[in-house]
Structures are given as structure tokens and as C-alpha cells.
Amino acid sequence: MSNIGMRHTAGRHLTRAWLLTAFTGVSMLLLAGCEGAGNQGAADPAGAAGKPVAEVGVIRIAPQPLTLRTELPGRTAPYAIAEVRPQVGGIIQARLFEEGSQIEAEQQLYQIDDARYRAAFDSAAAALQRSRATHARARMKAERYADLLESKSVSQEDYDDVQVALKEAAASVAVDEAALAAARIALDDTRVVSPIAGRIGRSSVTQGALVTANQPMALATVRQLDPIHVDLTQSSAQVLRLRRALEDGRLQRPGGEQPKVTLILEDGTTYPHAGRLAFSEVNVDEGTGSLTLRATFPNPDGVLLPGMFVRALVEEGLRPDAILAPQQAVQRDRRGNPYVFVLGDDGTIEQRQVETNRALQDQWLIDAGLQPGERVVVDGLQKVKPGDTARAVEADAPSASDAAG
């Protein structure tokens, strides 16, 4: 091999040795860096142990009196309704009211032609006068025969015949008096009057129409609207819960006082006059499982009209020791059961199952699971879990007045 070839071979071996040495050095540096990073990471648990304690907002449970109300759908209905129909037949001579007006009880609405009925009344009156005259003659004859009987001037048979004639005459008077009364009633019925006071609707007949006694079509309808009824629908389950709450003392209601009812109209406004629950239906509708409650409201301005849809807030009673919790404090587990986080006196978070009764605006009414004086977490729920330690920051407690509204 020539000197030139040997020099080239030696150069290649030197280059390979230098690259191997450089690669080994870089690998050692990288390994040293990884070990340093591993040692630094091993020091982190000490830092985690010193992590600051989470702050959570809490409220302290304090029972307070609360008037419970339930919202029920309903419709208005007239306090009284009368369909005016003729009691005698004839031609309508006049209509004596303005459609849609307020009328009084016994106010005349229509006049039916009374010529036939007046003639019948006069005839009955004349027949009564005749029977009374016959009765008077029979009475006087009976008196004379009584004197003659004592002197033996007439026989007992003749006296008995006179007494029978007197009784027949008295019966004829009674029959004619009844006929006159019937004729008077028929004559009076030609004046069609309203049986109740209220607002009258449109008339179904005009002057000159022929009507018959007790016809199926009403001449007009009168509705009494002040006061006015509101028929509410409540489920039987709600009624049972309310009854149990009253029986076990959770709810209190003044004895003998009907629950107060407040109306919310279709446009969302509150009706200015309060009403009272009048009665509850005694049977449950098999199709809907609900029963009907009827409330009575004053309606002096005529704001409420029959058939209007309304919502009613019915007072159930007073709960003297109600416990309220903000809705954001109540969570639900995988099964849908409600629970809250309670911060103990030692600062430990506890998960507590609760029983909720109903939502009142932005709060829950709690039936069971919380005791007076306990602290419920309302803010910072995402920062903690059961068993964690936390520091409390007092938040605003809910008020019963807000919940009752």
C-alpha cells in the first residue's frame, strides 16, 4: 500500500473515533439532564403538601317562619247563572233591556201578549164570585135548618142534605180560588223577569217572535259576576301531602279560616283583590287524578269575566321552622338524589343527602338532611370534594320573605 493510501485510511479511522466520542458525550449530558429533572420532580410532593387550603362560600342554616303557597291553574265561572225561558206561550210584544247591561233581580226583560191570559183571569175571578155566592146561600140555609131541626119542623134527612150542600159549596169556592191563582200566575208570567241580578247577554228573540212555555232555547242569559268564582284544579297527590303536613304539625293553619287565594291574570299581572277558598270537590276525576277547588273573589270593576284562564296562589299554611337552601348548593348524584356539601367545624367537607320539598324562586325548601346551625357550601363547589379541608367565607343567607313571594 502506498503512503498516500495509508494516510487516507488513518484519516477515516480518526474521524470515526471523534464522532463516537462526541456522540458518547452528548448522550451522557442528556442522561444527566433527565436524572436532574427526575430529582427535581421528586421534590414536588413536598410542595403539594403545602398547597393552600381552598376557600368556599357557605351559609349557616337558620330556621325561619314561611307561608307556603301552591300555584294552581284555573278558570273563572259566574257566581250565579240563569237562563231566562218563557213560562207561557205567546207573541213577544217588547224587549225591555239593553244587551250587555247590568240588570237587577225581578227586573222585567220581555212582555208577552197577555190578552188571552187576562181574559182567563177575569173568567176565573167571575167563577169565584159565583161560587162564593152559592156558598153564602148554602150557609144561610143550613143555619135556618138548624133552628127548624130543634123545633122538629124538618126531618133529620133534610137537615143532612143541607149540610152536604154547604160543604159542596165550600169546595167549589176552594176550586175556583185555585183556578184564579193559576190564572193570576199565567198572567204574571207574561212579564218575563230576571231571577237574579247580574250582566245580561244577547237576546235570542226579537219583538214579534213566537215563544212557547219551557222551550229549550233560552231568551237570554244572566250571569252574576260580583262576586265571581274561580275553579282550580289540584292533583289528589298534592291534597294528600298537604293533609299529612297539617296533621303532623309541619304546617299550621288558623282554625276555621279558609285559605287566602291570590290571582295572577293572563297578562302576568296580579289581581288586586284577594279571594278565599270556598269549597273542595268530594270526588277525584278518574281520568286526570285531580279534584276541583272553588275560590270566590270580589269583582267590583268587572275585570274578571267568565271563562278566563288564571293562575292562583293558594295559601297552604304557615311553616314555622322552614329550612331554605340556595338552588346552586343542591347537586344530584348519578341516581338523581339531591345532596349538599356541608362544612364541618373542623373544616372538613361532608356530602349530605337531603330531601327537597319544592323550589321557591331561587331556593329549595328542605324537608330533611340539614340541621340548624350547619354550614352549607354555596360557592366554590368545584374546588372541593368530600373529605377535603376548606376555609369558610360567609355568604348571604336566603330569606323567607323572598321565598314566599
C-alpha positions as CSV (number, residue, x, y, z in Angstrom):
1,M,0.0,0.0,0.0
2,S,1.3,3.4,-0.8
3,N,1.9,6.2,1.7
4,I,-1.0,8.1,0.3
5,G,-3.4,5.2,0.8
6,M,-2.2,4.7,4.3
7,R,-2.8,8.4,5.1
8,H,-6.4,8.2,3.8
9,T,-7.1,5.1,5.8
10,A,-5.7,6.6,9.0
11,G,-7.8,9.8,8.5
12,R,-11.0,7.8,8.2
13,H,-10.3,5.9,11.4
14,L,-9.6,9.2,13.2
15,T,-12.9,10.8,12.1
16,R,-14.9,7.8,13.2
17,A,-13.3,7.8,16.6
18,W,-14.0,11.6,17.0
19,L,-17.7,11.1,16.1
20,L,-18.1,8.2,18.5
21,T,-16.5,10.3,21.3
22,A,-18.8,13.3,20.6
23,F,-22.0,11.1,20.5
24,T,-21.0,9.5,23.8
25,G,-20.5,12.9,25.4
26,V,-23.9,14.2,24.2
27,S,-25.6,11.0,25.5
28,M,-24.1,11.4,28.9
29,L,-25.2,15.1,29.1
30,L,-28.8,14.1,28.1
31,L,-28.8,11.3,30.7
32,A,-27.5,13.7,33.4
33,G,-30.3,16.2,32.5
34,C,-33.0,13.6,32.8
35,E,-31.7,12.5,36.1
36,G,-31.7,16.1,37.3
37,A,-35.2,16.6,36.1
38,G,-36.3,13.4,37.9
39,N,-34.7,14.5,41.1
40,Q,-36.4,17.9,40.8
41,G,-39.8,16.1,40.2
42,A,-39.2,14.0,43.3
43,A,-39.2,17.2,45.4
44,D,-42.8,18.2,44.2
45,P,-44.8,16.1,46.8
46,A,-43.4,18.3,49.5
47,G,-44.7,21.3,47.6
48,A,-48.1,19.7,47.0
49,A,-48.4,19.0,50.7
50,G,-48.1,22.7,51.3
51,K,-50.8,23.7,48.7
52,P,-53.1,26.5,50.1
53,V,-56.5,25.5,51.5
54,A,-59.5,26.2,49.2
55,E,-61.9,28.9,50.2
56,V,-65.6,28.2,49.9
57,G,-68.7,30.3,50.4
58,V,-71.1,29.0,53.0
59,I,-74.4,29.9,54.6
60,R,-75.4,28.9,58.1
61,I,-78.8,27.1,58.3
62,A,-81.3,29.1,60.3
63,P,-85.0,28.0,60.5
64,Q,-87.5,30.8,59.8
65,P,-91.3,31.1,59.5
66,L,-92.6,30.7,56.0
67,T,-96.1,30.9,54.5
68,L,-96.3,28.2,51.8
69,R,-98.4,28.7,48.7
70,T,-99.1,26.4,45.8
71,E,-99.8,27.6,42.3
72,L,-102.8,26.1,40.6
73,P,-104.4,26.6,37.1
74,G,-108.0,27.6,37.0
75,R,-110.8,29.3,35.1
76,T,-113.3,31.9,36.1
77,A,-117.0,31.0,36.4
78,P,-120.1,33.1,37.2
79,Y,-121.2,33.2,40.8
80,A,-124.7,32.5,39.6
81,I,-126.2,31.9,36.1
82,A,-129.8,32.0,35.0
83,E,-131.1,31.1,31.5
84,V,-134.3,33.0,31.0
85,R,-137.1,31.0,29.4
86,P,-140.8,31.8,29.0
87,Q,-143.3,30.1,31.3
88,V,-146.2,30.8,29.0
89,G,-146.6,30.8,25.2
90,G,-147.4,33.9,23.1
91,I,-146.0,36.7,20.9
92,I,-143.2,38.8,22.3
93,Q,-144.6,42.4,22.4
94,A,-141.5,44.1,23.7
95,R,-137.9,43.6,24.8
96,L,-137.2,45.9,27.8
97,F,-133.5,45.7,28.4
98,E,-130.2,46.6,26.7
99,E,-128.0,43.7,25.7
100,G,-124.8,43.5,27.8
101,S,-126.2,45.8,30.5
102,Q,-126.3,45.3,34.3
103,I,-129.8,44.4,35.5
104,E,-131.4,43.9,38.8
105,A,-133.3,40.9,40.2
106,E,-137.0,40.9,39.3
107,Q,-136.4,43.4,36.5
108,Q,-138.7,42.9,33.6
109,L,-137.0,41.7,30.4
110,Y,-139.8,40.8,28.0
111,Q,-143.5,41.4,27.7
112,I,-145.6,38.6,26.1
113,D,-149.0,39.4,24.7
114,D,-151.3,38.9,27.7
115,A,-154.8,39.3,26.2
116,R,-155.7,35.6,26.5
117,Y,-154.3,35.3,30.0
118,R,-156.1,38.4,31.2
119,A,-159.4,37.1,29.8
120,A,-158.8,33.8,31.6
121,F,-158.0,35.6,34.8
122,D,-161.2,37.6,34.6
123,S,-163.2,34.4,33.9
124,A,-161.7,32.7,36.9
125,A,-162.5,35.7,39.1
126,A,-166.1,35.7,38.0
127,A,-166.4,32.0,38.6
128,L,-165.0,32.5,42.1
129,Q,-167.6,35.2,42.8
130,R,-170.4,32.9,41.7
131,S,-169.2,30.0,43.9
132,R,-168.9,32.3,46.9
133,A,-172.5,33.5,46.4
134,T,-173.6,29.8,46.2
135,H,-171.7,29.1,49.4
136,A,-173.2,32.0,51.2
137,R,-176.7,30.9,50.3
138,A,-176.0,27.3,51.4
139,R,-174.6,28.6,54.7
140,M,-177.7,30.6,55.4
141,K,-180.0,27.7,54.5
142,A,-178.0,25.4,56.8
143,E,-178.4,27.9,59.7
144,R,-182.2,28.1,59.2
145,Y,-182.5,24.3,59.1
146,A,-180.5,24.0,62.3
147,D,-183.2,26.1,64.1
148,L,-186.0,24.1,62.4
149,L,-184.5,20.9,63.4
150,E,-184.6,21.9,67.1
151,S,-188.4,22.5,66.8
152,K,-188.9,19.3,64.9
153,S,-190.1,21.3,61.8
154,V,-187.8,19.5,59.4
155,S,-186.6,16.0,59.3
156,Q,-183.0,14.9,60.1
157,E,-182.6,13.8,56.5
158,D,-183.5,17.3,55.2
159,Y,-181.0,18.8,57.6
160,D,-178.3,16.4,56.5
161,D,-178.9,17.3,52.8
162,V,-178.5,21.0,53.6
163,Q,-175.2,20.3,55.4
164,V,-173.8,18.4,52.4
165,A,-174.8,21.2,50.1
166,L,-173.0,23.6,52.3
167,K,-169.8,21.5,52.1
168,E,-170.1,21.2,48.3
169,A,-170.4,25.0,48.0
170,A,-167.3,25.4,50.2
171,A,-165.4,23.0,48.0
172,S,-166.5,24.9,44.9
173,V,-165.1,28.1,46.4
174,A,-161.7,26.4,47.0
175,V,-161.6,25.1,43.5
176,D,-162.4,28.5,42.0
177,E,-159.8,30.2,44.3
178,A,-157.2,27.8,43.0
179,A,-158.2,28.4,39.4
180,L,-158.0,32.2,40.0
181,A,-154.5,31.8,41.5
182,A,-153.4,29.7,38.4
183,A,-154.8,32.4,36.1
184,R,-153.0,35.1,38.0
185,I,-149.7,33.2,37.8
186,A,-150.1,32.7,34.0
187,L,-151.0,36.4,33.6
188,D,-147.9,37.4,35.7
189,D,-145.7,35.1,33.6
190,T,-146.4,37.2,30.6
191,R,-144.0,39.6,32.3
192,V,-140.7,37.8,31.8
193,V,-138.4,38.9,34.6
194,S,-134.8,38.2,35.7
195,P,-134.5,35.8,38.6
196,I,-131.0,37.2,39.6
197,A,-129.1,40.4,39.4
198,G,-126.1,40.4,37.0
199,R,-124.9,41.1,33.5
200,I,-127.3,40.0,30.7
201,G,-126.1,38.7,27.4
202,R,-127.6,39.0,23.9
203,S,-131.2,38.3,23.3
204,S,-132.1,35.3,21.1
205,V,-135.5,36.7,20.1
206,T,-136.9,40.0,18.9
207,Q,-140.3,41.7,19.1
208,G,-142.9,39.7,17.3
209,A,-141.3,36.3,17.9
210,L,-143.5,33.4,19.0
211,V,-142.3,31.6,22.1
212,T,-143.7,28.6,24.0
213,A,-143.7,27.6,27.6
214,N,-140.5,25.9,28.8
215,Q,-138.9,25.9,25.3
216,P,-135.3,24.6,25.1
217,M,-133.9,27.8,23.7
218,A,-133.3,30.5,26.3
219,L,-134.4,34.0,25.6
220,A,-131.3,35.4,27.3
221,T,-128.7,34.5,29.9
222,V,-128.0,36.5,33.1
223,R,-124.7,36.0,34.9
224,Q,-123.8,37.3,38.3
225,L,-120.1,38.4,38.2
226,D,-119.7,40.1,41.5
227,P,-118.6,38.1,43.4
228,I,-117.2,35.6,40.9
229,H,-116.0,32.0,41.2
230,V,-112.6,30.6,40.2
231,D,-112.5,26.8,39.7
232,L,-109.0,25.5,40.4
233,T,-107.5,22.0,39.6
234,Q,-105.3,20.2,42.1
235,S,-103.9,16.7,42.0
236,S,-105.0,14.2,44.6
237,A,-101.4,13.6,45.5
238,Q,-100.9,17.2,46.4
239,V,-104.0,17.1,48.6
240,L,-102.7,14.1,50.4
241,R,-99.3,15.7,51.0
242,L,-101.0,18.8,52.3
243,R,-103.2,16.8,54.7
244,R,-100.3,14.9,56.1
245,A,-98.3,18.1,56.6
246,L,-101.2,19.6,58.5
247,E,-101.7,16.5,60.6
248,D,-98.1,16.1,61.7
249,G,-97.7,19.8,62.5
250,R,-95.2,20.8,59.8
251,L,-97.9,23.2,58.5
252,Q,-100.1,25.4,60.7
253,R,-103.4,27.0,59.6
254,P,-105.6,29.2,61.7
255,G,-108.7,27.2,62.8
256,G,-111.9,28.0,61.0
257,E,-110.2,30.3,58.5
258,Q,-110.4,29.4,54.8
259,P,-107.1,29.7,52.9
260,K,-106.3,33.0,51.2
261,V,-106.0,33.0,47.4
262,T,-104.2,35.4,45.1
263,L,-104.8,35.5,41.3
264,I,-102.3,36.1,38.5
265,L,-104.1,37.1,35.3
266,E,-103.3,36.0,31.7
267,D,-101.1,39.1,31.1
268,G,-99.0,38.3,34.2
269,T,-100.4,41.0,36.4
270,T,-101.6,40.3,39.9
271,Y,-105.4,40.8,40.5
272,P,-105.8,43.5,43.2
273,H,-108.5,41.7,45.3
274,A,-107.7,38.6,47.4
275,G,-110.1,35.7,47.5
276,R,-111.0,32.9,49.8
277,L,-111.3,29.1,49.2
278,A,-115.0,28.3,49.2
279,F,-115.1,24.5,49.0
280,S,-113.3,21.4,47.6
281,E,-114.9,18.8,45.4
282,V,-115.6,15.5,47.1
283,N,-114.6,13.1,44.3
284,V,-111.5,12.7,42.2
285,D,-111.7,12.8,38.4
286,E,-110.8,9.2,37.3
287,G,-109.2,10.4,34.0
288,T,-106.9,13.1,35.4
289,G,-106.5,12.1,39.0
290,S,-107.4,15.7,40.2
291,L,-110.1,17.4,42.0
292,T,-111.7,20.8,41.8
293,L,-111.3,23.6,44.3
294,R,-113.5,26.7,44.1
295,A,-112.4,30.1,45.3
296,T,-114.6,33.3,45.5
297,F,-113.3,36.7,44.6
298,P,-114.8,40.2,44.7
299,N,-115.2,41.7,41.2
300,P,-116.4,45.2,41.6
301,D,-114.7,46.6,38.5
302,G,-115.8,43.7,36.2
303,V,-112.1,42.8,35.4
304,L,-112.8,39.1,35.7
305,L,-115.0,37.6,33.0
306,P,-116.4,34.0,32.8
307,G,-114.0,31.6,31.0
308,M,-110.8,33.5,31.7
309,F,-107.7,31.4,32.3
310,V,-105.9,32.4,35.5
311,R,-103.2,31.1,37.9
312,A,-104.0,31.1,41.6
313,L,-101.6,31.1,44.5
314,V,-103.3,29.2,47.3
315,E,-102.0,29.6,50.9
316,E,-101.4,26.1,52.3
317,G,-100.4,27.2,55.8
318,L,-97.5,28.5,57.9
319,R,-94.3,26.5,58.3
320,P,-92.8,27.9,61.5
321,D,-89.3,26.3,61.1
322,A,-88.7,26.2,57.4
323,I,-85.1,25.5,56.2
324,L,-84.1,27.1,52.9
325,A,-81.1,26.4,50.8
326,P,-80.0,28.2,47.6
327,Q,-80.5,26.1,44.5
328,Q,-76.9,26.3,43.5
329,A,-75.9,24.5,46.7
330,V,-78.1,21.4,45.9
331,Q,-76.5,18.9,43.5
332,R,-77.6,15.5,42.3
333,D,-75.8,12.2,42.2
334,R,-75.9,9.6,39.4
335,R,-79.3,8.3,40.6
336,G,-80.8,11.8,40.7
337,N,-80.8,12.0,44.5
338,P,-80.2,15.6,45.9
339,Y,-77.2,16.3,48.1
340,V,-75.2,19.2,49.5
341,F,-71.7,19.8,50.8
342,V,-71.6,20.6,54.5
343,L,-68.5,22.2,56.0
344,G,-67.9,20.8,59.5
345,D,-66.5,22.6,62.5
346,D,-63.1,21.0,61.8
347,G,-63.1,22.4,58.2
348,T,-63.8,19.0,56.5
349,I,-66.2,18.8,53.6
350,E,-69.0,16.3,54.1
351,Q,-71.5,15.1,51.4
352,R,-75.0,15.1,52.9
353,Q,-78.1,13.6,51.3
354,V,-81.2,15.9,51.6
355,E,-84.9,15.8,50.9
356,T,-86.3,18.7,48.9
357,N,-89.9,19.7,49.1
358,R,-90.3,22.4,46.4
359,A,-88.5,25.2,44.6
360,L,-89.3,28.7,45.8
361,Q,-87.8,31.2,43.3
362,D,-84.0,30.5,43.6
363,Q,-84.1,28.4,46.7
364,W,-85.1,24.9,47.8
365,L,-87.3,24.1,50.7
366,I,-85.6,21.3,52.6
367,D,-87.6,18.7,54.4
368,A,-84.8,16.6,55.9
369,G,-81.0,16.3,55.9
370,L,-80.0,19.6,57.4
371,Q,-79.9,20.9,61.0
372,P,-80.0,24.4,62.3
373,G,-76.5,25.9,62.7
374,E,-74.8,23.8,60.0
375,R,-72.8,25.4,57.2
376,V,-73.8,24.6,53.6
377,V,-71.3,25.3,50.8
378,V,-72.8,27.5,48.1
379,D,-69.7,28.9,46.3
380,G,-66.6,27.1,45.2
381,L,-68.2,23.6,44.9
382,Q,-65.9,22.7,42.0
383,K,-62.8,23.3,44.2
384,V,-63.6,20.6,46.8
385,K,-64.7,17.1,47.2
386,P,-65.8,15.0,50.2
387,G,-63.0,14.7,52.8
388,D,-61.2,17.8,51.7
389,T,-60.3,20.6,54.1
390,A,-61.6,24.1,53.2
391,R,-61.8,27.6,54.8
392,A,-65.3,29.2,55.1
393,V,-66.3,32.6,53.7
394,E,-69.8,33.6,54.9
395,A,-72.3,34.2,52.1
396,D,-75.8,35.9,52.2
397,A,-78.4,33.6,53.7
398,P,-81.8,33.2,51.9
399,S,-84.8,34.9,53.5
400,A,-88.3,33.5,54.0
401,S,-89.9,36.6,52.5
402,D,-88.1,36.2,49.2
403,A,-89.1,32.5,49.1
404,A,-92.7,33.2,49.8
405,G,-93.0,35.7,47.0
